[in-house]
Amino acid sequence: MNPARVEVFVEPFRENDPGPHVTAAVSALEDAELSTDMGPFATVATGELDDVIGAVTVLLRSSFAAGADAIQLRIERGS
């Protein structure tokens, strides 16, 4: 096993209104069957490293296509 954790912050940030750019990011993580927790400022997902990397690729494309201005990512192995 090669576990990993990704934390994602998608901008623009709108309190209580995540918008399609954020929901696209969350959907990419969920579609990859990662364990996902959408928080008030960032979304965290865990799974196998290869699955996280694949999901991040889809997340970037779909979030920018849905109107994201910026995306911050932090990926850690072994979580």
ABEGO torsion letter per residue (X at the ends): XBBBBBBBBBOBBBBGBAEAAAAAAAAAAAAAGBBBBBBAABBBBBEBAAAAAAAAAAAAAAAAAAGBABBBBBBBBGX
